[in-house]
Amino acid sequence: MAHAAPRAFITGCAGTRLSVEEEDFLLDASPWGLILFRRNVEEPAQVAELVRAFRVLVGRPDAPVLIDQEGGRVQRLGPPHWPKYPPAEVFARLAETEGETRGAAAARLGARLMAEDLASLGINVDCVPCADLRLPEGHGIIGDRAYGDAPAPVAALARAAAEGLIEGGVLPVLKHIPGHGRARADSHESLPVVDTPRALLEATDFEPFRLLADLPLGMTAHVIYSAIDPDRPATTSKRVIDEIIRGHIGFDGALMSDDLSMGALAGSLASRAEAAFAAGCDLALHCNGRLDEMREVASSSPRLEGDAARRCAAALARLAPATRIEQAQARARFSDMIAAS
């Protein structure tokens, strides 16, 4: 049976298995992708079945299934079934003490091993790398998730992680475009406002993203940059998306919003989705698994078409079979590298 084009949103789900109501919703709404959180995870067979069930319902065997598996504080899969991975800061420290080549090799291998974990479950998108700078005035929500405080080294480590994922058959998501590191508030809770002059932002916060503009997928920041648009955060600002993300940075990958249910945004879920699409986001992301909110986002999400469809198709075209790896040896080598940090 032929399926219509997917709708331009990514949804969550409430638990470890799809409810009948969620199955009906997914069948009718046909979201582009599904994102998983800890509430959706028990053990490997269960996760693999959840992934399979989603793809059957939407009728697309390569339908994106996303997860935030950064390591450190942000790791949805963990012990006892999956290894614990270090935060990005560890690779930055390794690059400083052992050299940039060593730091990048460790970041790449760690991401390659994470991809091995994810691909075995059918998960094909990881919301990594975080290319935000770690800056002294920034809120701790970024903190050790950053690969450092200088654009070029951050971009080098972030690229290594992205390449490790791609080698393992998993797509990376560049976040949080155009930069969350200078924000003084946690956008999960409130709307950060950055008053830094545009020229300084372009030389610092925005620069790692410009150096990584060829990556296939990106996620916006719920942050106001008052020098560019004093009224709207990047997610809902046409000026930020047109002038900075698509313009100065040159990002032409598929652009998803950060989670629309976060406290940084105001208004109904439908209005948030509409504002993100009007600004230029290709995909709306909604994560909390609340079915009433999921329906609102779906109602305001168009079918994928035009440039958005092109960019999403180009991203999925970057998926390739994983390169061969001897897991036991690679994991032992990774442990030795991290011990040096």
C-alpha positions as CSV (number, residue, x, y, z in Angstrom):
1,M,0.0,0.0,0.0
2,A,1.4,3.4,-1.0
3,H,1.9,5.9,1.8
4,A,1.5,9.7,1.6
5,A,4.6,11.8,2.2
6,P,5.4,12.1,5.9
7,R,4.5,15.1,7.9
8,A,7.3,17.4,8.8
9,F,7.6,16.6,12.5
10,I,9.3,14.3,14.9
11,T,7.3,12.9,17.8
12,G,8.0,11.1,21.0
13,C,5.9,8.4,22.7
14,A,4.9,7.8,26.3
15,G,6.3,4.5,27.3
16,T,8.2,1.4,26.3
17,R,5.5,0.1,24.0
18,L,3.1,2.0,21.7
19,S,-0.4,2.2,23.1
20,V,-3.4,1.6,20.8
21,E,-4.1,5.4,20.8
22,E,-0.4,6.1,19.8
23,E,-0.6,3.5,17.0
24,D,-3.7,5.2,15.6
25,F,-2.0,8.6,15.8
26,L,1.1,7.4,14.1
27,L,-0.8,5.7,11.4
28,D,-2.9,8.8,10.7
29,A,-0.3,11.5,11.3
30,S,2.8,9.8,9.7
31,P,5.5,11.8,11.3
32,W,8.9,11.9,9.6
33,G,10.6,10.5,12.7
34,L,10.4,9.2,16.3
35,I,12.6,10.3,19.2
36,L,13.3,8.1,22.2
37,F,14.0,9.0,25.8
38,R,14.8,7.0,29.0
39,R,11.1,6.5,29.6
40,N,11.0,4.5,26.4
41,V,13.9,2.2,27.3
42,E,14.0,-1.1,29.3
43,E,16.3,-3.5,27.5
44,P,17.6,-4.1,24.0
45,A,14.9,-6.4,22.6
46,Q,12.2,-4.0,23.8
47,V,13.8,-1.0,22.2
48,A,14.4,-2.8,18.9
49,E,10.7,-3.8,18.9
50,L,9.5,-0.3,19.6
51,V,11.6,1.0,16.7
52,R,10.3,-1.8,14.4
53,A,6.7,-1.1,15.4
54,F,7.1,2.6,14.6
55,R,8.5,1.9,11.1
56,V,5.8,-0.6,10.3
57,L,3.1,1.9,11.2
58,V,4.5,4.8,9.1
59,G,5.4,2.4,6.3
60,R,9.0,3.5,5.8
61,P,11.8,1.1,6.6
62,D,14.4,3.9,6.9
63,A,12.1,6.2,8.9
64,P,14.4,8.2,11.3
65,V,14.5,7.1,14.9
66,L,16.4,9.6,17.0
67,I,18.0,9.6,20.5
68,D,20.1,11.9,22.6
69,Q,23.2,9.8,23.2
70,E,26.0,12.3,23.9
71,G,27.6,10.6,26.9
72,G,28.0,12.1,30.3
73,R,24.8,13.7,31.6
74,V,22.9,13.2,28.4
75,Q,22.8,9.5,27.7
76,R,19.4,7.8,27.2
77,L,20.9,4.3,26.9
78,G,23.1,3.2,29.8
79,P,24.2,0.5,32.2
80,P,23.5,-2.4,32.6
81,H,22.6,-3.0,29.0
82,W,24.8,-0.3,27.3
83,P,28.2,1.2,28.2
84,K,28.5,4.6,29.9
85,Y,30.3,7.1,27.7
86,P,32.2,10.3,28.8
87,P,31.0,13.8,28.2
88,A,32.5,16.0,25.4
89,E,34.7,17.8,27.9
90,V,36.8,14.7,28.3
91,F,37.8,14.8,24.6
92,A,38.6,18.5,24.9
93,R,40.9,17.7,27.9
94,L,42.5,14.9,26.0
95,A,43.2,17.2,23.0
96,E,44.8,19.7,25.3
97,T,47.1,17.2,27.1
98,E,47.8,14.6,24.4
99,G,47.3,16.6,21.3
100,E,44.5,17.5,18.9
101,T,45.0,14.3,16.8
102,R,44.6,12.1,19.9
103,G,41.6,14.0,21.1
104,A,39.9,13.7,17.7
105,A,40.7,10.0,17.4
106,A,39.1,9.4,20.8
107,A,36.0,11.4,20.0
108,R,35.6,9.6,16.7
109,L,36.1,6.1,18.2
110,G,33.7,6.9,21.1
111,A,31.0,8.0,18.6
112,R,31.7,4.9,16.4
113,L,31.1,2.7,19.4
114,M,27.9,4.6,20.3
115,A,26.8,4.1,16.7
116,E,27.4,0.3,17.1
117,D,25.0,0.4,20.2
118,L,22.4,2.4,18.4
119,A,22.4,0.6,15.0
120,S,22.0,-2.7,16.7
121,L,18.6,-1.4,17.9
122,G,17.6,0.1,14.6
123,I,18.2,3.7,15.8
124,N,19.7,5.6,12.9
125,V,20.0,9.3,14.2
126,D,21.9,10.5,17.2
127,C,21.5,14.1,18.4
128,V,25.3,14.7,18.5
129,P,27.5,16.7,18.2
130,C,26.9,19.7,20.5
131,A,29.0,22.4,18.9
132,D,28.1,25.1,21.5
133,L,31.1,26.8,23.1
134,R,31.6,26.5,26.9
135,L,31.8,30.1,28.0
136,P,32.2,31.4,31.5
137,E,28.9,33.4,31.5
138,G,26.9,30.5,30.0
139,H,24.4,28.4,32.0
140,G,25.5,25.0,33.1
141,I,23.0,23.3,30.8
142,I,25.8,23.2,28.3
143,G,28.8,22.9,30.6
144,D,30.7,19.6,30.1
145,R,28.6,18.8,27.0
146,A,30.8,21.3,25.1
147,Y,34.0,20.3,23.3
148,G,35.8,23.4,24.6
149,D,35.7,27.2,24.5
150,A,37.4,28.0,21.1
151,P,35.7,27.6,17.7
152,A,38.3,25.7,15.7
153,P,39.1,23.0,18.4
154,V,35.4,22.5,19.1
155,A,34.6,22.1,15.4
156,A,37.4,19.6,15.0
157,L,36.2,17.4,17.8
158,A,32.6,17.7,16.8
159,R,33.4,16.7,13.3
160,A,35.3,13.7,14.5
161,A,32.3,12.6,16.5
162,A,30.0,13.2,13.5
163,E,32.3,11.1,11.3
164,G,32.4,8.3,13.9
165,L,28.6,8.1,13.9
166,I,28.3,8.1,10.1
167,E,30.9,5.3,9.9
168,G,28.7,3.3,12.2
169,G,25.6,3.8,10.1
170,V,24.0,6.6,12.2
171,L,23.4,10.2,11.2
172,P,24.6,13.1,13.4
173,V,22.5,16.1,14.4
174,L,24.5,19.4,14.7
175,K,23.2,21.4,17.7
176,H,22.2,23.9,18.9
177,I,22.5,26.2,15.8
178,P,23.6,29.0,15.9
179,G,25.0,28.5,19.5
180,H,23.7,28.1,23.0
181,G,26.9,28.5,24.9
182,R,26.6,32.1,25.8
183,A,23.0,31.8,27.0
184,R,22.6,32.5,30.8
185,A,19.4,30.5,31.2
186,D,18.4,26.9,30.6
187,S,16.0,27.0,27.6
188,H,14.2,23.9,29.0
189,E,12.9,26.3,31.6
190,S,13.0,29.9,30.3
191,L,13.9,31.9,27.2
192,P,17.6,33.0,27.2
193,V,18.5,36.4,25.7
194,V,22.0,36.9,24.4
195,D,23.0,40.6,23.9
196,T,26.4,40.1,22.5
197,P,27.2,42.1,19.3
198,R,26.7,40.3,16.0
199,A,30.4,40.6,14.9
200,L,31.6,38.9,18.1
201,L,28.9,36.2,17.8
202,E,30.0,35.5,14.2
203,A,33.7,35.2,15.3
204,T,33.0,32.9,18.3
205,D,29.6,31.2,18.9
206,F,28.6,30.9,15.3
207,E,32.0,29.9,14.0
208,P,32.0,26.1,14.9
209,F,28.7,25.7,13.1
210,R,30.0,27.5,10.0
211,L,32.9,25.0,10.0
212,L,30.4,22.1,10.3
213,A,27.8,23.4,7.8
214,D,28.1,20.3,5.6
215,L,26.5,18.0,8.2
216,P,23.2,16.5,7.2
217,L,20.9,17.5,10.1
218,G,20.8,20.4,12.5
219,M,18.8,21.5,15.5
220,T,18.0,25.1,16.4
221,A,18.6,26.9,19.7
222,H,15.7,28.4,21.6
223,V,17.8,31.6,22.2
224,I,17.2,35.2,21.4
225,Y,20.2,37.0,19.8
226,S,19.1,40.6,20.3
227,A,21.6,42.0,17.8
228,I,19.9,40.0,15.1
229,D,16.2,39.6,16.2
230,P,15.3,41.1,19.6
231,D,11.9,39.6,19.6
232,R,12.2,35.9,18.6
233,P,14.4,33.0,19.4
234,A,16.3,31.4,16.6
235,T,13.8,28.6,16.3
236,T,11.0,31.0,15.3
237,S,13.1,33.8,13.8
238,K,13.0,34.0,10.0
239,R,15.8,36.6,10.2
240,V,18.1,34.3,12.3
241,I,17.4,31.3,10.1
242,D,17.7,33.2,6.8
243,E,20.6,35.5,7.6
244,I,22.6,33.4,10.1
245,I,21.9,29.7,9.8
246,R,21.3,29.5,6.0
247,G,23.3,32.6,5.2
248,H,26.4,33.3,7.3
249,I,26.8,29.7,8.6
250,G,25.8,28.2,5.2
251,F,23.9,25.3,6.6
252,D,21.8,23.5,4.0
253,G,21.0,20.4,5.9
254,A,17.6,19.5,7.2
255,L,16.9,21.9,10.1
256,M,14.7,20.7,13.0
257,S,13.5,22.8,15.9
258,D,14.7,22.0,19.4
259,D,11.9,20.5,21.5
260,L,8.7,22.6,21.1
261,S,7.5,21.7,24.5
262,M,10.4,23.4,26.3
263,G,9.8,26.4,28.6
264,A,11.6,28.9,26.4
265,L,8.7,29.0,24.0
266,A,5.2,30.5,24.6
267,G,1.8,29.9,23.2
268,S,0.0,26.7,22.2
269,L,1.9,23.8,20.7
270,A,0.2,24.4,17.4
271,S,1.2,28.0,17.3
272,R,4.8,27.1,18.3
273,A,5.0,24.6,15.4
274,E,3.5,27.1,13.0
275,A,6.0,29.8,14.0
276,A,8.9,27.4,13.6
277,F,7.8,26.5,10.0
278,A,7.1,30.1,9.1
279,A,10.7,31.0,10.2
280,G,12.2,28.3,8.0
281,C,12.5,25.1,10.1
282,D,12.1,22.0,8.0
283,L,11.0,19.8,10.9
284,A,9.2,20.4,14.2
285,L,10.5,18.4,17.1
286,H,8.2,17.4,20.0
287,C,9.5,15.2,22.7
288,N,7.4,14.7,25.8
289,G,5.1,12.0,24.5
290,R,1.9,13.7,25.6
291,L,-0.6,12.6,23.0
292,D,-2.8,15.8,23.2
293,E,0.3,17.9,22.4
294,M,1.5,15.5,19.7
295,R,-1.9,15.9,18.0
296,E,-1.5,19.7,18.1
297,V,1.9,19.6,16.6
298,A,0.8,17.2,13.9
299,S,-2.2,19.4,13.0
300,S,0.2,22.3,12.3
301,S,2.8,20.3,10.4
302,P,2.6,20.2,6.6
303,R,3.5,17.2,4.5
304,L,7.2,17.3,3.6
305,E,7.7,19.0,0.2
306,G,9.9,21.4,-1.7
307,D,13.3,22.3,-0.2
308,A,12.4,20.7,3.2
309,A,11.7,17.3,1.5
310,R,14.9,17.7,-0.6
311,R,17.0,18.4,2.5
312,C,15.5,15.5,4.5
313,A,16.0,13.1,1.6
314,A,19.6,14.3,1.2
315,A,20.2,13.6,4.9
316,L,18.8,10.1,4.7
317,A,20.9,9.5,1.6
318,R,24.0,9.9,3.9
319,L,23.0,6.7,5.7
320,A,25.4,3.9,4.7
321,P,26.2,0.4,6.0
322,A,28.6,0.6,9.0
323,T,32.3,0.0,8.4
324,R,33.6,-3.2,10.0
325,I,34.9,-2.9,13.5
326,E,36.3,-5.4,16.0
327,Q,34.2,-4.4,19.0
328,A,36.1,-5.9,21.9
329,Q,39.4,-4.5,20.7
330,A,37.9,-1.1,19.9
331,R,36.3,-0.8,23.3
332,A,39.5,-1.7,25.0
333,R,41.4,0.8,22.9
334,F,38.8,3.5,23.7
335,S,39.1,2.8,27.5
336,D,42.8,3.2,27.3
337,M,42.5,6.5,25.4
338,I,40.0,7.9,27.9
339,A,42.1,6.8,30.8
340,A,44.8,9.2,29.5
341,S,42.5,12.2,30.0
